[in-house]
Amino acid sequence: MSTTNGARPSRPPRATSPGIGVIGWSLARADLDQRLRNLWLRTLDRLGPGFDS
């Protein structure tokens, strides 16, 4: 895939969808478990890649 302005194309959706799926599953499970967050969510909390402003 080539671009005319030299910009790199964005990642294909299939490259990011497994990670997004795990996050969605983890959040749904945390809702059911009365906010008990699993290791994945605790790791993301420590790294801080959240979307809050």
MOCORNOR-V558474 format. One record per backbone hydrogen bond with DSSP energy under -1.0 kcal/mol. NH is the residue of the N-H (numbers start at 1). CO is the residue of the C=O. If there is no record, write none. Layout:
NH:CO, NH:CO
This chain:
15:12, 17:13, 20:16, 21:17, 22:18, 23:19, 24:20, 25:21, 26:22, 27:23, 28:24, 29:25, 30:26, 31:27, 32:28, 33:29, 35:30, 42:38, 43:39, 44:40, 45:41, 46:42, 47:43, 48:44
